[in-house]
């Protein structure tokens, strides 16, 4: 009988509330998730972001990343002012892309200067 009561108490016992995450924890969590996503995408694309674009081989890789960033900022502006036609494109996804390309550009520039 005591085993039964234990199970009932366990099932119906209110779950302890976790404390809200601090802003610092939220920042670390966002960067961890973003880092994994950007690394996976970079692998999927064969690290092509670090090479001159196939259709514009005269363009430096860093310049090509800046063009991609420009596209992302334009998309962000449109998403803020309008509803997206493509429902899979969100403001959060666009901000992730901007952060990701910023990190990739930082890597490209650091390798270029070393």
Backbone torsions as a table, in degrees:
resi	resn	phi	psi	omega
1	UNK	NA	-39.5	-178.6
2	UNK	-64.9	-31.3	176.9
3	UNK	-64.6	-39.8	178.9
4	UNK	-63.5	-45.6	-179.9
5	UNK	-63.5	-39.6	178.1
6	UNK	-59.7	-44.4	-179.4
7	UNK	-65.1	-41.1	179.3
8	UNK	-64.7	-45.2	178.6
9	UNK	-60.1	-39.8	-178.9
10	UNK	-65.8	-43.8	-177.2
11	UNK	-67.8	-42.8	-173.6
12	UNK	-97.0	-3.0	178.9
13	UNK	-66.1	127.6	179.2
14	UNK	-59.8	135.7	179.6
15	UNK	-70.9	141.4	177.5
16	UNK	-68.5	135.2	178.4
17	UNK	-78.5	133.3	173.5
18	UNK	-77.1	145.8	177.5
19	UNK	-68.6	149.9	177.4
20	UNK	-61.7	147.6	178.2
21	UNK	-68.8	143.7	173.9
22	UNK	-75.4	163.6	177.5
23	UNK	-60.7	-38.4	178.8
24	UNK	-62.3	-41.4	178.1
25	UNK	-66.3	-39.4	178.4
26	UNK	-63.2	-41.5	178.7
27	UNK	-62.5	-48.3	179.2
28	UNK	-60.1	-41.7	-179.7
29	UNK	-63.4	-44.8	179.0
30	UNK	-61.6	-44.3	-179.9
31	UNK	-67.3	-36.3	178.1
32	UNK	-63.4	-49.7	179.5
33	UNK	-62.2	-43.5	-179.2
34	UNK	-65.4	-40.8	178.7
35	UNK	-60.1	-42.6	178.6
36	UNK	-65.4	-40.9	-179.2
37	UNK	-66.2	-46.2	-178.6
38	UNK	-66.1	-41.2	178.8
39	UNK	-62.4	-42.4	179.5
40	UNK	-65.4	-44.8	179.1
41	UNK	-63.5	-40.3	178.9
42	UNK	-60.4	-41.1	177.2
43	UNK	-65.4	-45.8	180.0
44	UNK	-58.7	-36.6	-179.2
45	UNK	-87.7	4.6	177.3
46	UNK	66.4	32.0	-179.4
47	UNK	55.3	27.4	-176.8
48	UNK	-66.3	-19.7	179.5
49	UNK	-62.4	-22.4	-178.6
50	UNK	-92.2	6.4	179.8
51	UNK	-117.4	157.2	173.3
52	UNK	-59.4	142.4	-179.0
53	UNK	-60.4	143.2	-178.7
54	UNK	-57.3	-42.8	-176.8
55	UNK	-85.3	-10.2	177.4
56	UNK	-136.7	67.0	-173.7
57	UNK	-63.8	-16.8	178.3
58	UNK	-78.2	-13.4	-177.7
59	UNK	-85.7	129.8	178.3
60	UNK	-67.1	151.2	-178.9
61	UNK	-57.6	-41.9	-179.9
62	UNK	-63.8	-37.9	176.7
63	UNK	-66.4	-38.3	178.3
64	UNK	-64.8	-37.8	177.3
65	UNK	-65.3	-39.6	177.7
66	UNK	-62.7	-36.8	176.2
67	UNK	-63.9	-43.9	177.9
68	UNK	-61.8	-42.1	177.1
69	UNK	-61.2	-41.8	178.6
70	UNK	-60.1	-43.2	177.2
71	UNK	-60.5	-41.9	-178.9
72	UNK	-66.1	-40.1	177.9
73	UNK	-65.9	-38.2	175.8
74	UNK	-63.9	-41.5	178.2
75	UNK	-63.8	-42.2	178.5
76	UNK	-59.0	-46.0	179.3
77	UNK	-59.1	-43.8	179.8
78	UNK	-67.9	-39.4	179.9
79	UNK	-66.6	-34.1	178.7
80	UNK	-69.5	-36.7	-175.9
81	UNK	-93.3	-14.9	-176.0
82	UNK	-141.8	164.3	172.5
83	UNK	-81.4	138.3	-178.6
84	UNK	-70.4	138.0	173.3
85	UNK	-71.1	-40.5	178.0
86	UNK	-92.8	112.3	-173.6
87	UNK	-66.1	-22.0	179.9
88	UNK	-75.2	-11.7	-179.5
89	UNK	-94.4	114.9	-179.9
90	UNK	-119.5	166.7	175.7
91	UNK	-61.2	-42.2	-179.5
92	UNK	-61.0	-43.5	178.4
93	UNK	-62.8	-41.2	-179.7
94	UNK	-65.5	-41.1	176.8
95	UNK	-64.1	-38.4	174.9
96	UNK	-60.2	-43.6	179.6
97	UNK	-62.2	-42.6	179.6
98	UNK	-62.4	-45.7	177.9
99	UNK	-62.1	-44.0	-179.0
100	UNK	-62.1	-48.2	178.9
101	UNK	-65.3	-31.9	177.4
102	UNK	-64.0	-42.5	178.1
103	UNK	-66.0	-43.4	179.1
104	UNK	-61.9	-39.4	177.6
105	UNK	-65.3	-41.4	178.1
106	UNK	-60.3	-41.8	177.4
107	UNK	-64.0	-46.4	-179.4
108	UNK	-59.1	-45.5	-178.4
109	UNK	-68.6	-36.7	179.1
110	UNK	-68.2	-37.1	177.7
111	UNK	-70.2	-36.3	180.0
112	UNK	-66.4	-34.8	-177.3
113	UNK	-90.3	-3.5	-179.1
114	UNK	-97.1	NA	NA
